[in-house]
Amino acid sequence: MIRHATAADHAAIREVNVAAFGQPDEADLIERLRADGDKVFELVAEEDGAVVGHILYSRLWADSVNLYAALAPMAVRPDRQKSGVGSRLVKASLETAREFGAHAVIVLGHPDYYPRFGFTPEAARTVKALYSGSPAFMALEIEDGALAEPVMVAYPDAFG
């Protein structure tokens, strides 16, 4: 089951992220994004009452009236990786991003993973950001033409 995260999930979300990444940096990032009010939304994957996956979107500050969101981080408990949990989280989160009014989503992620959901470096070519130019810097338009014109985005301070 994929659902919106609640405050009661925070400890489990931290555990999933530490286990998935093998260190606390991503879990600390999530906590900073929440504390700073930069979270747009976060979802969890739940199996048998336990949180096994998590995804968070934060607002990107842009020189545009459009809402651009950063997908990061996304984590799945190691014993549930390669079982489709991550794919279900990404697909559900993209629909949720649409519902929240995001015009485009930016990800700094694995170049072999995110293209299956429509993310491409080509879509990010008009986006100027701290991570521009990296093969891992990809984008997906939620609204047609959202990335047709150059746009400059800034990540929340927590990413610094």
MODELLER restraints for C-alpha pairs under 7 A, 6 or more apart:
rsr = mdl.restraints
at = mdl.atoms
rsr.add(forms.Gaussian(group=physical.xy_distance, feature=features.Distance(at['CA:1:A'], at['CA:45:A']), mean=5.62, stdev=0.5))
rsr.add(forms.Gaussian(group=physical.xy_distance, feature=features.Distance(at['CA:1:A'], at['CA:46:A']), mean=5.20, stdev=0.5))
rsr.add(forms.Gaussian(group=physical.xy_distance, feature=features.Distance(at['CA:1:A'], at['CA:47:A']), mean=6.56, stdev=0.5))
rsr.add(forms.Gaussian(group=physical.xy_distance, feature=features.Distance(at['CA:2:A'], at['CA:43:A']), mean=6.66, stdev=0.5))
rsr.add(forms.Gaussian(group=physical.xy_distance, feature=features.Distance(at['CA:2:A'], at['CA:44:A']), mean=5.67, stdev=0.5))
rsr.add(forms.Gaussian(group=physical.xy_distance, feature=features.Distance(at['CA:2:A'], at['CA:45:A']), mean=4.54, stdev=0.5))
rsr.add(forms.Gaussian(group=physical.xy_distance, feature=features.Distance(at['CA:2:A'], at['CA:46:A']), mean=6.33, stdev=0.5))
rsr.add(forms.Gaussian(group=physical.xy_distance, feature=features.Distance(at['CA:2:A'], at['CA:89:A']), mean=6.82, stdev=0.5))
rsr.add(forms.Gaussian(group=physical.xy_distance, feature=features.Distance(at['CA:3:A'], at['CA:43:A']), mean=5.47, stdev=0.5))
rsr.add(forms.Gaussian(group=physical.xy_distance, feature=features.Distance(at['CA:3:A'], at['CA:44:A']), mean=5.61, stdev=0.5))
rsr.add(forms.Gaussian(group=physical.xy_distance, feature=features.Distance(at['CA:3:A'], at['CA:45:A']), mean=6.68, stdev=0.5))
rsr.add(forms.Gaussian(group=physical.xy_distance, feature=features.Distance(at['CA:4:A'], at['CA:42:A']), mean=6.00, stdev=0.5))
rsr.add(forms.Gaussian(group=physical.xy_distance, feature=features.Distance(at['CA:4:A'], at['CA:43:A']), mean=4.37, stdev=0.5))
rsr.add(forms.Gaussian(group=physical.xy_distance, feature=features.Distance(at['CA:4:A'], at['CA:44:A']), mean=6.20, stdev=0.5))
rsr.add(forms.Gaussian(group=physical.xy_distance, feature=features.Distance(at['CA:5:A'], at['CA:42:A']), mean=5.70, stdev=0.5))
rsr.add(forms.Gaussian(group=physical.xy_distance, feature=features.Distance(at['CA:5:A'], at['CA:43:A']), mean=5.01, stdev=0.5))
rsr.add(forms.Gaussian(group=physical.xy_distance, feature=features.Distance(at['CA:5:A'], at['CA:44:A']), mean=5.59, stdev=0.5))
rsr.add(forms.Gaussian(group=physical.xy_distance, feature=features.Distance(at['CA:12:A'], at['CA:51:A']), mean=6.20, stdev=0.5))
rsr.add(forms.Gaussian(group=physical.xy_distance, feature=features.Distance(at['CA:13:A'], at['CA:51:A']), mean=6.99, stdev=0.5))
rsr.add(forms.Gaussian(group=physical.xy_distance, feature=features.Distance(at['CA:13:A'], at['CA:54:A']), mean=6.43, stdev=0.5))
rsr.add(forms.Gaussian(group=physical.xy_distance, feature=features.Distance(at['CA:14:A'], at['CA:27:A']), mean=5.14, stdev=0.5))
rsr.add(forms.Gaussian(group=physical.xy_distance, feature=features.Distance(at['CA:16:A'], at['CA:52:A']), mean=6.56, stdev=0.5))
rsr.add(forms.Gaussian(group=physical.xy_distance, feature=features.Distance(at['CA:16:A'], at['CA:53:A']), mean=6.56, stdev=0.5))
rsr.add(forms.Gaussian(group=physical.xy_distance, feature=features.Distance(at['CA:16:A'], at['CA:75:A']), mean=6.66, stdev=0.5))
rsr.add(forms.Gaussian(group=physical.xy_distance, feature=features.Distance(at['CA:16:A'], at['CA:76:A']), mean=6.38, stdev=0.5))
rsr.add(forms.Gaussian(group=physical.xy_distance, feature=features.Distance(at['CA:16:A'], at['CA:77:A']), mean=5.17, stdev=0.5))
rsr.add(forms.Gaussian(group=physical.xy_distance, feature=features.Distance(at['CA:17:A'], at['CA:26:A']), mean=6.38, stdev=0.5))
rsr.add(forms.Gaussian(group=physical.xy_distance, feature=features.Distance(at['CA:17:A'], at['CA:27:A']), mean=5.57, stdev=0.5))
rsr.add(forms.Gaussian(group=physical.xy_distance, feature=features.Distance(at['CA:17:A'], at['CA:75:A']), mean=5.57, stdev=0.5))
rsr.add(forms.Gaussian(group=physical.xy_distance, feature=features.Distance(at['CA:18:A'], at['CA:24:A']), mean=4.98, stdev=0.5))
rsr.add(forms.Gaussian(group=physical.xy_distance, feature=features.Distance(at['CA:18:A'], at['CA:27:A']), mean=6.28, stdev=0.5))
rsr.add(forms.Gaussian(group=physical.xy_distance, feature=features.Distance(at['CA:19:A'], at['CA:77:A']), mean=6.31, stdev=0.5))
rsr.add(forms.Gaussian(group=physical.xy_distance, feature=features.Distance(at['CA:19:A'], at['CA:78:A']), mean=6.64, stdev=0.5))
rsr.add(forms.Gaussian(group=physical.xy_distance, feature=features.Distance(at['CA:20:A'], at['CA:75:A']), mean=5.85, stdev=0.5))
rsr.add(forms.Gaussian(group=physical.xy_distance, feature=features.Distance(at['CA:20:A'], at['CA:76:A']), mean=5.96, stdev=0.5))
rsr.add(forms.Gaussian(group=physical.xy_distance, feature=features.Distance(at['CA:20:A'], at['CA:77:A']), mean=5.46, stdev=0.5))
rsr.add(forms.Gaussian(group=physical.xy_distance, feature=features.Distance(at['CA:20:A'], at['CA:78:A']), mean=5.50, stdev=0.5))
rsr.add(forms.Gaussian(group=physical.xy_distance, feature=features.Distance(at['CA:26:A'], at['CA:73:A']), mean=6.61, stdev=0.5))
rsr.add(forms.Gaussian(group=physical.xy_distance, feature=features.Distance(at['CA:29:A'], at['CA:158:A']), mean=6.07, stdev=0.5))
rsr.add(forms.Gaussian(group=physical.xy_distance, feature=features.Distance(at['CA:29:A'], at['CA:159:A']), mean=6.93, stdev=0.5))
rsr.add(forms.Gaussian(group=physical.xy_distance, feature=features.Distance(at['CA:32:A'], at['CA:158:A']), mean=5.70, stdev=0.5))
rsr.add(forms.Gaussian(group=physical.xy_distance, feature=features.Distance(at['CA:33:A'], at['CA:39:A']), mean=5.61, stdev=0.5))
rsr.add(forms.Gaussian(group=physical.xy_distance, feature=features.Distance(at['CA:33:A'], at['CA:158:A']), mean=5.95, stdev=0.5))
rsr.add(forms.Gaussian(group=physical.xy_distance, feature=features.Distance(at['CA:38:A'], at['CA:58:A']), mean=5.50, stdev=0.5))
rsr.add(forms.Gaussian(group=physical.xy_distance, feature=features.Distance(at['CA:38:A'], at['CA:59:A']), mean=5.87, stdev=0.5))
rsr.add(forms.Gaussian(group=physical.xy_distance, feature=features.Distance(at['CA:38:A'], at['CA:156:A']), mean=6.62, stdev=0.5))
rsr.add(forms.Gaussian(group=physical.xy_distance, feature=features.Distance(at['CA:39:A'], at['CA:57:A']), mean=6.04, stdev=0.5))
rsr.add(forms.Gaussian(group=physical.xy_distance, feature=features.Distance(at['CA:39:A'], at['CA:58:A']), mean=4.35, stdev=0.5))
rsr.add(forms.Gaussian(group=physical.xy_distance, feature=features.Distance(at['CA:39:A'], at['CA:59:A']), mean=6.49, stdev=0.5))
rsr.add(forms.Gaussian(group=physical.xy_distance, feature=features.Distance(at['CA:40:A'], at['CA:57:A']), mean=5.47, stdev=0.5))
rsr.add(forms.Gaussian(group=physical.xy_distance, feature=features.Distance(at['CA:40:A'], at['CA:58:A']), mean=4.88, stdev=0.5))
rsr.add(forms.Gaussian(group=physical.xy_distance, feature=features.Distance(at['CA:40:A'], at['CA:59:A']), mean=5.94, stdev=0.5))
rsr.add(forms.Gaussian(group=physical.xy_distance, feature=features.Distance(at['CA:41:A'], at['CA:56:A']), mean=6.05, stdev=0.5))
rsr.add(forms.Gaussian(group=physical.xy_distance, feature=features.Distance(at['CA:41:A'], at['CA:57:A']), mean=5.53, stdev=0.5))
rsr.add(forms.Gaussian(group=physical.xy_distance, feature=features.Distance(at['CA:42:A'], at['CA:55:A']), mean=5.54, stdev=0.5))
rsr.add(forms.Gaussian(group=physical.xy_distance, feature=features.Distance(at['CA:42:A'], at['CA:56:A']), mean=4.21, stdev=0.5))
rsr.add(forms.Gaussian(group=physical.xy_distance, feature=features.Distance(at['CA:42:A'], at['CA:57:A']), mean=6.16, stdev=0.5))
rsr.add(forms.Gaussian(group=physical.xy_distance, feature=features.Distance(at['CA:43:A'], at['CA:54:A']), mean=5.73, stdev=0.5))
rsr.add(forms.Gaussian(group=physical.xy_distance, feature=features.Distance(at['CA:43:A'], at['CA:55:A']), mean=5.39, stdev=0.5))
rsr.add(forms.Gaussian(group=physical.xy_distance, feature=features.Distance(at['CA:43:A'], at['CA:56:A']), mean=6.57, stdev=0.5))
rsr.add(forms.Gaussian(group=physical.xy_distance, feature=features.Distance(at['CA:44:A'], at['CA:51:A']), mean=6.39, stdev=0.5))
rsr.add(forms.Gaussian(group=physical.xy_distance, feature=features.Distance(at['CA:44:A'], at['CA:53:A']), mean=5.48, stdev=0.5))
rsr.add(forms.Gaussian(group=physical.xy_distance, feature=features.Distance(at['CA:44:A'], at['CA:54:A']), mean=4.37, stdev=0.5))
rsr.add(forms.Gaussian(group=physical.xy_distance, feature=features.Distance(at['CA:44:A'], at['CA:55:A']), mean=6.51, stdev=0.5))
rsr.add(forms.Gaussian(group=physical.xy_distance, feature=features.Distance(at['CA:45:A'], at['CA:51:A']), mean=5.79, stdev=0.5))
rsr.add(forms.Gaussian(group=physical.xy_distance, feature=features.Distance(at['CA:45:A'], at['CA:52:A']), mean=5.64, stdev=0.5))
rsr.add(forms.Gaussian(group=physical.xy_distance, feature=features.Distance(at['CA:45:A'], at['CA:53:A']), mean=4.73, stdev=0.5))
rsr.add(forms.Gaussian(group=physical.xy_distance, feature=features.Distance(at['CA:45:A'], at['CA:54:A']), mean=6.18, stdev=0.5))
rsr.add(forms.Gaussian(group=physical.xy_distance, feature=features.Distance(at['CA:45:A'], at['CA:85:A']), mean=6.94, stdev=0.5))
rsr.add(forms.Gaussian(group=physical.xy_distance, feature=features.Distance(at['CA:45:A'], at['CA:89:A']), mean=6.75, stdev=0.5))
rsr.add(forms.Gaussian(group=physical.xy_distance, feature=features.Distance(at['CA:46:A'], at['CA:52:A']), mean=5.67, stdev=0.5))
rsr.add(forms.Gaussian(group=physical.xy_distance, feature=features.Distance(at['CA:52:A'], at['CA:76:A']), mean=5.81, stdev=0.5))
rsr.add(forms.Gaussian(group=physical.xy_distance, feature=features.Distance(at['CA:52:A'], at['CA:77:A']), mean=5.22, stdev=0.5))
rsr.add(forms.Gaussian(group=physical.xy_distance, feature=features.Distance(at['CA:52:A'], at['CA:80:A']), mean=6.96, stdev=0.5))
rsr.add(forms.Gaussian(group=physical.xy_distance, feature=features.Distance(at['CA:53:A'], at['CA:75:A']), mean=5.54, stdev=0.5))
rsr.add(forms.Gaussian(group=physical.xy_distance, feature=features.Distance(at['CA:53:A'], at['CA:76:A']), mean=4.13, stdev=0.5))
rsr.add(forms.Gaussian(group=physical.xy_distance, feature=features.Distance(at['CA:53:A'], at['CA:77:A']), mean=6.03, stdev=0.5))
rsr.add(forms.Gaussian(group=physical.xy_distance, feature=features.Distance(at['CA:53:A'], at['CA:85:A']), mean=6.76, stdev=0.5))
rsr.add(forms.Gaussian(group=physical.xy_distance, feature=features.Distance(at['CA:54:A'], at['CA:74:A']), mean=5.68, stdev=0.5))
rsr.add(forms.Gaussian(group=physical.xy_distance, feature=features.Distance(at['CA:54:A'], at['CA:75:A']), mean=5.36, stdev=0.5))
rsr.add(forms.Gaussian(group=physical.xy_distance, feature=features.Distance(at['CA:54:A'], at['CA:76:A']), mean=6.50, stdev=0.5))
rsr.add(forms.Gaussian(group=physical.xy_distance, feature=features.Distance(at['CA:55:A'], at['CA:72:A']), mean=6.80, stdev=0.5))
rsr.add(forms.Gaussian(group=physical.xy_distance, feature=features.Distance(at['CA:55:A'], at['CA:73:A']), mean=5.90, stdev=0.5))
rsr.add(forms.Gaussian(group=physical.xy_distance, feature=features.Distance(at['CA:55:A'], at['CA:74:A']), mean=4.26, stdev=0.5))
rsr.add(forms.Gaussian(group=physical.xy_distance, feature=features.Distance(at['CA:55:A'], at['CA:75:A']), mean=6.50, stdev=0.5))
rsr.add(forms.Gaussian(group=physical.xy_distance, feature=features.Distance(at['CA:55:A'], at['CA:89:A']), mean=6.70, stdev=0.5))
rsr.add(forms.Gaussian(group=physical.xy_distance, feature=features.Distance(at['CA:56:A'], at['CA:71:A']), mean=6.15, stdev=0.5))
rsr.add(forms.Gaussian(group=physical.xy_distance, feature=features.Distance(at['CA:56:A'], at['CA:72:A']), mean=5.60, stdev=0.5))
rsr.add(forms.Gaussian(group=physical.xy_distance, feature=features.Distance(at['CA:56:A'], at['CA:73:A']), mean=5.82, stdev=0.5))
rsr.add(forms.Gaussian(group=physical.xy_distance, feature=features.Distance(at['CA:56:A'], at['CA:74:A']), mean=6.57, stdev=0.5))
rsr.add(forms.Gaussian(group=physical.xy_distance, feature=features.Distance(at['CA:57:A'], at['CA:69:A']), mean=6.11, stdev=0.5))
rsr.add(forms.Gaussian(group=physical.xy_distance, feature=features.Distance(at['CA:57:A'], at['CA:70:A']), mean=5.37, stdev=0.5))
rsr.add(forms.Gaussian(group=physical.xy_distance, feature=features.Distance(at['CA:57:A'], at['CA:71:A']), mean=4.69, stdev=0.5))
rsr.add(forms.Gaussian(group=physical.xy_distance, feature=features.Distance(at['CA:57:A'], at['CA:72:A']), mean=6.01, stdev=0.5))
rsr.add(forms.Gaussian(group=physical.xy_distance, feature=features.Distance(at['CA:58:A'], at['CA:69:A']), mean=5.54, stdev=0.5))
rsr.add(forms.Gaussian(group=physical.xy_distance, feature=features.Distance(at['CA:58:A'], at['CA:70:A']), mean=5.23, stdev=0.5))
rsr.add(forms.Gaussian(group=physical.xy_distance, feature=features.Distance(at['CA:58:A'], at['CA:71:A']), mean=6.85, stdev=0.5))
rsr.add(forms.Gaussian(group=physical.xy_distance, feature=features.Distance(at['CA:59:A'], at['CA:68:A']), mean=6.28, stdev=0.5))
rsr.add(forms.Gaussian(group=physical.xy_distance, feature=features.Distance(at['CA:59:A'], at['CA:69:A']), mean=4.72, stdev=0.5))
rsr.add(forms.Gaussian(group=physical.xy_distance, feature=features.Distance(at['CA:59:A'], at['CA:70:A']), mean=6.26, stdev=0.5))
rsr.add(forms.Gaussian(group=physical.xy_distance, feature=features.Distance(at['CA:60:A'], at['CA:68:A']), mean=5.42, stdev=0.5))
rsr.add(forms.Gaussian(group=physical.xy_distance, feature=features.Distance(at['CA:60:A'], at['CA:69:A']), mean=5.33, stdev=0.5))
rsr.add(forms.Gaussian(group=physical.xy_distance, feature=features.Distance(at['CA:60:A'], at['CA:70:A']), mean=6.26, stdev=0.5))
rsr.add(forms.Gaussian(group=physical.xy_distance, feature=features.Distance(at['CA:60:A'], at['CA:153:A']), mean=5.84, stdev=0.5))
rsr.add(forms.Gaussian(group=physical.xy_distance, feature=features.Distance(at['CA:60:A'], at['CA:154:A']), mean=5.61, stdev=0.5))
rsr.add(forms.Gaussian(group=physical.xy_distance, feature=features.Distance(at['CA:60:A'], at['CA:155:A']), mean=5.18, stdev=0.5))
rsr.add(forms.Gaussian(group=physical.xy_distance, feature=features.Distance(at['CA:60:A'], at['CA:156:A']), mean=6.65, stdev=0.5))
rsr.add(forms.Gaussian(group=physical.xy_distance, feature=features.Distance(at['CA:61:A'], at['CA:153:A']), mean=5.32, stdev=0.5))
rsr.add(forms.Gaussian(group=physical.xy_distance, feature=features.Distance(at['CA:61:A'], at['CA:154:A']), mean=4.97, stdev=0.5))
rsr.add(forms.Gaussian(group=physical.xy_distance, feature=features.Distance(at['CA:61:A'], at['CA:155:A']), mean=6.49, stdev=0.5))
rsr.add(forms.Gaussian(group=physical.xy_distance, feature=features.Distance(at['CA:62:A'], at['CA:151:A']), mean=6.89, stdev=0.5))
rsr.add(forms.Gaussian(group=physical.xy_distance, feature=features.Distance(at['CA:62:A'], at['CA:152:A']), mean=5.64, stdev=0.5))
rsr.add(forms.Gaussian(group=physical.xy_distance, feature=features.Distance(at['CA:62:A'], at['CA:153:A']), mean=4.31, stdev=0.5))
rsr.add(forms.Gaussian(group=physical.xy_distance, feature=features.Distance(at['CA:62:A'], at['CA:154:A']), mean=6.36, stdev=0.5))
rsr.add(forms.Gaussian(group=physical.xy_distance, feature=features.Distance(at['CA:63:A'], at['CA:151:A']), mean=6.42, stdev=0.5))
rsr.add(forms.Gaussian(group=physical.xy_distance, feature=features.Distance(at['CA:63:A'], at['CA:152:A']), mean=5.82, stdev=0.5))
rsr.add(forms.Gaussian(group=physical.xy_distance, feature=features.Distance(at['CA:63:A'], at['CA:153:A']), mean=6.79, stdev=0.5))
rsr.add(forms.Gaussian(group=physical.xy_distance, feature=features.Distance(at['CA:66:A'], at['CA:103:A']), mean=6.09, stdev=0.5))
rsr.add(forms.Gaussian(group=physical.xy_distance, feature=features.Distance(at['CA:67:A'], at['CA:101:A']), mean=6.76, stdev=0.5))
rsr.add(forms.Gaussian(group=physical.xy_distance, feature=features.Distance(at['CA:67:A'], at['CA:102:A']), mean=4.82, stdev=0.5))
rsr.add(forms.Gaussian(group=physical.xy_distance, feature=features.Distance(at['CA:67:A'], at['CA:103:A']), mean=5.53, stdev=0.5))
rsr.add(forms.Gaussian(group=physical.xy_distance, feature=features.Distance(at['CA:68:A'], at['CA:102:A']), mean=5.61, stdev=0.5))
rsr.add(forms.Gaussian(group=physical.xy_distance, feature=features.Distance(at['CA:68:A'], at['CA:103:A']), mean=5.85, stdev=0.5))
rsr.add(forms.Gaussian(group=physical.xy_distance, feature=features.Distance(at['CA:68:A'], at['CA:104:A']), mean=5.14, stdev=0.5))
rsr.add(forms.Gaussian(group=physical.xy_distance, feature=features.Distance(at['CA:68:A'], at['CA:105:A']), mean=5.82, stdev=0.5))
rsr.add(forms.Gaussian(group=physical.xy_distance, feature=features.Distance(at['CA:69:A'], at['CA:102:A']), mean=6.41, stdev=0.5))
rsr.add(forms.Gaussian(group=physical.xy_distance, feature=features.Distance(at['CA:69:A'], at['CA:104:A']), mean=6.53, stdev=0.5))
rsr.add(forms.Gaussian(group=physical.xy_distance, feature=features.Distance(at['CA:69:A'], at['CA:105:A']), mean=4.85, stdev=0.5))
rsr.add(forms.Gaussian(group=physical.xy_distance, feature=features.Distance(at['CA:69:A'], at['CA:106:A']), mean=6.17, stdev=0.5))
rsr.add(forms.Gaussian(group=physical.xy_distance, feature=features.Distance(at['CA:70:A'], at['CA:105:A']), mean=5.71, stdev=0.5))
rsr.add(forms.Gaussian(group=physical.xy_distance, feature=features.Distance(at['CA:70:A'], at['CA:106:A']), mean=4.84, stdev=0.5))
rsr.add(forms.Gaussian(group=physical.xy_distance, feature=features.Distance(at['CA:70:A'], at['CA:107:A']), mean=5.76, stdev=0.5))
rsr.add(forms.Gaussian(group=physical.xy_distance, feature=features.Distance(at['CA:71:A'], at['CA:105:A']), mean=6.67, stdev=0.5))
rsr.add(forms.Gaussian(group=physical.xy_distance, feature=features.Distance(at['CA:71:A'], at['CA:106:A']), mean=6.18, stdev=0.5))
rsr.add(forms.Gaussian(group=physical.xy_distance, feature=features.Distance(at['CA:71:A'], at['CA:107:A']), mean=5.17, stdev=0.5))
rsr.add(forms.Gaussian(group=physical.xy_distance, feature=features.Distance(at['CA:72:A'], at['CA:107:A']), mean=6.75, stdev=0.5))
rsr.add(forms.Gaussian(group=physical.xy_distance, feature=features.Distance(at['CA:76:A'], at['CA:85:A']), mean=6.93, stdev=0.5))
rsr.add(forms.Gaussian(group=physical.xy_distance, feature=features.Distance(at['CA:76:A'], at['CA:86:A']), mean=6.28, stdev=0.5))
rsr.add(forms.Gaussian(group=physical.xy_distance, feature=features.Distance(at['CA:98:A'], at['CA:142:A']), mean=6.42, stdev=0.5))
rsr.add(forms.Gaussian(group=physical.xy_distance, feature=features.Distance(at['CA:102:A'], at['CA:142:A']), mean=6.74, stdev=0.5))
rsr.add(forms.Gaussian(group=physical.xy_distance, feature=features.Distance(at['CA:103:A'], at['CA:141:A']), mean=6.29, stdev=0.5))
rsr.add(forms.Gaussian(group=physical.xy_distance, feature=features.Distance(at['CA:103:A'], at['CA:142:A']), mean=5.03, stdev=0.5))
rsr.add(forms.Gaussian(group=physical.xy_distance, feature=features.Distance(at['CA:103:A'], at['CA:143:A']), mean=4.94, stdev=0.5))
rsr.add(forms.Gaussian(group=physical.xy_distance, feature=features.Distance(at['CA:103:A'], at['CA:146:A']), mean=5.74, stdev=0.5))
rsr.add(forms.Gaussian(group=physical.xy_distance, feature=features.Distance(at['CA:104:A'], at['CA:139:A']), mean=6.99, stdev=0.5))
rsr.add(forms.Gaussian(group=physical.xy_distance, feature=features.Distance(at['CA:104:A'], at['CA:140:A']), mean=5.63, stdev=0.5))
rsr.add(forms.Gaussian(group=physical.xy_distance, feature=features.Distance(at['CA:104:A'], at['CA:141:A']), mean=4.32, stdev=0.5))
rsr.add(forms.Gaussian(group=physical.xy_distance, feature=features.Distance(at['CA:104:A'], at['CA:142:A']), mean=4.90, stdev=0.5))
rsr.add(forms.Gaussian(group=physical.xy_distance, feature=features.Distance(at['CA:104:A'], at['CA:143:A']), mean=6.67, stdev=0.5))
rsr.add(forms.Gaussian(group=physical.xy_distance, feature=features.Distance(at['CA:104:A'], at['CA:146:A']), mean=6.29, stdev=0.5))
rsr.add(forms.Gaussian(group=physical.xy_distance, feature=features.Distance(at['CA:105:A'], at['CA:139:A']), mean=5.62, stdev=0.5))
rsr.add(forms.Gaussian(group=physical.xy_distance, feature=features.Distance(at['CA:105:A'], at['CA:140:A']), mean=5.32, stdev=0.5))
rsr.add(forms.Gaussian(group=physical.xy_distance, feature=features.Distance(at['CA:105:A'], at['CA:141:A']), mean=6.52, stdev=0.5))
rsr.add(forms.Gaussian(group=physical.xy_distance, feature=features.Distance(at['CA:106:A'], at['CA:138:A']), mean=5.83, stdev=0.5))
rsr.add(forms.Gaussian(group=physical.xy_distance, feature=features.Distance(at['CA:106:A'], at['CA:139:A']), mean=4.38, stdev=0.5))
rsr.add(forms.Gaussian(group=physical.xy_distance, feature=features.Distance(at['CA:106:A'], at['CA:140:A']), mean=6.56, stdev=0.5))
rsr.add(forms.Gaussian(group=physical.xy_distance, feature=features.Distance(at['CA:107:A'], at['CA:137:A']), mean=5.92, stdev=0.5))
rsr.add(forms.Gaussian(group=physical.xy_distance, feature=features.Distance(at['CA:107:A'], at['CA:138:A']), mean=5.36, stdev=0.5))
rsr.add(forms.Gaussian(group=physical.xy_distance, feature=features.Distance(at['CA:107:A'], at['CA:139:A']), mean=6.14, stdev=0.5))
rsr.add(forms.Gaussian(group=physical.xy_distance, feature=features.Distance(at['CA:108:A'], at['CA:136:A']), mean=5.04, stdev=0.5))
rsr.add(forms.Gaussian(group=physical.xy_distance, feature=features.Distance(at['CA:108:A'], at['CA:137:A']), mean=4.52, stdev=0.5))
rsr.add(forms.Gaussian(group=physical.xy_distance, feature=features.Distance(at['CA:108:A'], at['CA:138:A']), mean=6.31, stdev=0.5))
rsr.add(forms.Gaussian(group=physical.xy_distance, feature=features.Distance(at['CA:109:A'], at['CA:136:A']), mean=5.03, stdev=0.5))
rsr.add(forms.Gaussian(group=physical.xy_distance, feature=features.Distance(at['CA:109:A'], at['CA:137:A']), mean=6.73, stdev=0.5))
rsr.add(forms.Gaussian(group=physical.xy_distance, feature=features.Distance(at['CA:110:A'], at['CA:136:A']), mean=5.76, stdev=0.5))
rsr.add(forms.Gaussian(group=physical.xy_distance, feature=features.Distance(at['CA:111:A'], at['CA:135:A']), mean=6.51, stdev=0.5))
rsr.add(forms.Gaussian(group=physical.xy_distance, feature=features.Distance(at['CA:111:A'], at['CA:136:A']), mean=5.22, stdev=0.5))
rsr.add(forms.Gaussian(group=physical.xy_distance, feature=features.Distance(at['CA:118:A'], at['CA:140:A']), mean=6.14, stdev=0.5))
rsr.add(forms.Gaussian(group=physical.xy_distance, feature=features.Distance(at['CA:119:A'], at['CA:138:A']), mean=5.52, stdev=0.5))
rsr.add(forms.Gaussian(group=physical.xy_distance, feature=features.Distance(at['CA:119:A'], at['CA:139:A']), mean=4.99, stdev=0.5))
rsr.add(forms.Gaussian(group=physical.xy_distance, feature=features.Distance(at['CA:119:A'], at['CA:140:A']), mean=4.78, stdev=0.5))
rsr.add(forms.Gaussian(group=physical.xy_distance, feature=features.Distance(at['CA:120:A'], at['CA:138:A']), mean=4.82, stdev=0.5))
rsr.add(forms.Gaussian(group=physical.xy_distance, feature=features.Distance(at['CA:120:A'], at['CA:139:A']), mean=5.60, stdev=0.5))
rsr.add(forms.Gaussian(group=physical.xy_distance, feature=features.Distance(at['CA:120:A'], at['CA:140:A']), mean=6.78, stdev=0.5))
rsr.add(forms.Gaussian(group=physical.xy_distance, feature=features.Distance(at['CA:121:A'], at['CA:135:A']), mean=6.53, stdev=0.5))
rsr.add(forms.Gaussian(group=physical.xy_distance, feature=features.Distance(at['CA:121:A'], at['CA:137:A']), mean=6.05, stdev=0.5))
rsr.add(forms.Gaussian(group=physical.xy_distance, feature=features.Distance(at['CA:121:A'], at['CA:138:A']), mean=4.36, stdev=0.5))
rsr.add(forms.Gaussian(group=physical.xy_distance, feature=features.Distance(at['CA:121:A'], at['CA:139:A']), mean=6.46, stdev=0.5))
rsr.add(forms.Gaussian(group=physical.xy_distance, feature=features.Distance(at['CA:123:A'], at['CA:138:A']), mean=6.70, stdev=0.5))
rsr.add(forms.Gaussian(group=physical.xy_distance, feature=features.Distance(at['CA:123:A'], at['CA:139:A']), mean=5.22, stdev=0.5))
rsr.add(forms.Gaussian(group=physical.xy_distance, feature=features.Distance(at['CA:123:A'], at['CA:140:A']), mean=6.25, stdev=0.5))
rsr.add(forms.Gaussian(group=physical.xy_distance, feature=features.Distance(at['CA:123:A'], at['CA:147:A']), mean=6.89, stdev=0.5))
rsr.add(forms.Gaussian(group=physical.xy_distance, feature=features.Distance(at['CA:124:A'], at['CA:137:A']), mean=6.94, stdev=0.5))
rsr.add(forms.Gaussian(group=physical.xy_distance, feature=features.Distance(at['CA:124:A'], at['CA:138:A']), mean=5.27, stdev=0.5))
rsr.add(forms.Gaussian(group=physical.xy_distance, feature=features.Distance(at['CA:124:A'], at['CA:139:A']), mean=4.81, stdev=0.5))
rsr.add(forms.Gaussian(group=physical.xy_distance, feature=features.Distance(at['CA:126:A'], at['CA:147:A']), mean=6.39, stdev=0.5))
rsr.add(forms.Gaussian(group=physical.xy_distance, feature=features.Distance(at['CA:126:A'], at['CA:149:A']), mean=6.47, stdev=0.5))
rsr.add(forms.Gaussian(group=physical.xy_distance, feature=features.Distance(at['CA:126:A'], at['CA:150:A']), mean=4.48, stdev=0.5))
rsr.add(forms.Gaussian(group=physical.xy_distance, feature=features.Distance(at['CA:126:A'], at['CA:151:A']), mean=6.25, stdev=0.5))
rsr.add(forms.Gaussian(group=physical.xy_distance, feature=features.Distance(at['CA:127:A'], at['CA:150:A']), mean=5.89, stdev=0.5))
rsr.add(forms.Gaussian(group=physical.xy_distance, feature=features.Distance(at['CA:127:A'], at['CA:151:A']), mean=5.08, stdev=0.5))
rsr.add(forms.Gaussian(group=physical.xy_distance, feature=features.Distance(at['CA:127:A'], at['CA:152:A']), mean=5.77, stdev=0.5))
rsr.add(forms.Gaussian(group=physical.xy_distance, feature=features.Distance(at['CA:128:A'], at['CA:151:A']), mean=6.20, stdev=0.5))
rsr.add(forms.Gaussian(group=physical.xy_distance, feature=features.Distance(at['CA:128:A'], at['CA:152:A']), mean=4.60, stdev=0.5))
rsr.add(forms.Gaussian(group=physical.xy_distance, feature=features.Distance(at['CA:128:A'], at['CA:153:A']), mean=6.24, stdev=0.5))
rsr.add(forms.Gaussian(group=physical.xy_distance, feature=features.Distance(at['CA:129:A'], at['CA:152:A']), mean=6.09, stdev=0.5))
rsr.add(forms.Gaussian(group=physical.xy_distance, feature=features.Distance(at['CA:129:A'], at['CA:153:A']), mean=5.39, stdev=0.5))
rsr.add(forms.Gaussian(group=physical.xy_distance, feature=features.Distance(at['CA:129:A'], at['CA:154:A']), mean=6.11, stdev=0.5))
rsr.add(forms.Gaussian(group=physical.xy_distance, feature=features.Distance(at['CA:131:A'], at['CA:137:A']), mean=6.32, stdev=0.5))
rsr.add(forms.Gaussian(group=physical.xy_distance, feature=features.Distance(at['CA:141:A'], at['CA:147:A']), mean=6.64, stdev=0.5))
